[in-house]
Amino acid sequence: MPSRVLRPVVAAWSDLTARTVGTPSSAPPVQRPAVRWTAGFQHNGNNPEVIDQLGRSYASRAVAPGGVGFVQDGRPVPQQVFSSNKNMTGRPVAQSLVLTNPGRSPLELNVSIAVSDPRGQAATTKTVTVPPGGAVRLPVAEAKDRGFIAFNATLEPATVAARAGLVHVDVVAHAPGSRETAAAASQAPLMPTEGQRGYRVPVARLAEDKQFMKELRFVMRAAGVTPDPFTQSDAQVTTWAREQAALGARGQPTAFDPAVNRGILGRVNGLVGTATGEVVGEPLVVSAAGASSLVRIRPNAPPPALLGSRPGAASRDVGAYGKRITTSVPLRNDSGAPVRVAVRLATPPEGEDGAQLAGHQSYDGKVVLSATGARVSSLRHRVRLGQPGGGASYSRSEQVAVVTVPPNSTVMLRVGLDTHANSQFPLDLVATRL
């Protein structure tokens, strides 16, 4: 394992709030605890977000040439793979996960793959054995032109011997039905990042969606292009995009590279120091009149460690895409009678802590809720939230459960949420006595 693969160090934040027990006439104070990132490795392949060729969209060799292991600071850890790409090749595309064993002993792994887009595809779990110096190819999904393939995969050693092993990870886009061997797929052409090629959406296809042109204008504005890109014609914007693409083709710096254009963060293609985070809110005394608490979940404050990144991609991870964030709030009932607590998720006011603008989605995904020792009812397993406006109609707040806390007891409310292409934090977790 390369020496640069270290456990992320998370700095403490000074704006942690005190207890959040409100009254019926006042909103609870906003708690802003930092995310504590836990151990593990994540292969984050969100760049290029738009693919226009076949080949590898992610390759761990680019950032960890010796392979990635399953031990971090002396402790066993899993590896996770996150990939989200829009197919703009002009034809159907299939995607596979390719695992290569650079070691001299067989590598037996438990591999779970969950596809979030296209929806409706069942999750799979299987045990695979990767021979020494060999590779295996696991099919993921297929997408039509302009379709997405977004998935998470978890890799865990199936044996003690495998825990000491290393693995190379590749995400490969290929023709549907391809019979290419796993070894050949692991050597397919490596796609340039968006910063390297000088565009996100292929220039010839910008006119297909007004949102493509709008996003391009934001990149131009961040690069300081004058006159204001939002006053320029589509033809002028397209000409600029062609110029950037030409620079990228010659291997020269482009405005799509975060290292060049400081106004954009860019998308990640690299190895991240974790895929899970924990947020802990202050205890809520639910037996108090009007008890209520609000914990704001902010995965980008602070972000997890980015252990290696490809040129032309983001230089930090910001906690987005493929992370499971679990928020815990102790619910304490000091009374002799059960107390019912409504648990809901809400979108913060626009602009607060980086909240999405009007008309933008803030969360669309799973809700994994537990409260051991309490009775949980009216449980919802998925919600969709956002900021109303801009022609879009979103719900700002949704109740996800009712938790009944027994007398003279404390239960731990835990709510797990996922960050991915359709889940842009921050988000508020609100608990209120009924």
Beta strands, then each sheet from edge to edge (+ up, - down):
strand 1: 30-31
strand 2: 36-37
strand 3: 41-45
strand 4: 50-51
strand 5: 55-59
strand 6: 68-69
strand 7: 71-72
strand 8: 75-76
strand 9: 79-87
strand 10: 93-100
strand 11: 107-117
strand 12: 124-130
strand 13: 135-143
strand 14: 148-157
strand 15: 166-174
strand 16: 269-272
strand 17: 276-280
strand 18: 284-285
strand 19: 292-297
strand 20: 306-309
strand 21: 323-333
strand 22: 339-346
strand 23: 361-371
strand 24: 375-377
strand 25: 382-386
strand 26: 397-405
strand 27: 409-419
strand 28: 427-433
sheet 1: 1+ 19+ 28- 22+ 26- 24+
sheet 2: 2+ 17- 21- 18-
sheet 3: 2+ 17- 21- 27+ 23- 25+
sheet 4: 4+ 9+ 3+ 16- 20+
sheet 5: 4+ 9+ 14- 11+ 12-
sheet 6: 5+ 15- 6+
sheet 7: 5+ 15- 10+ 13-
sheet 8: 7+ 8-
end
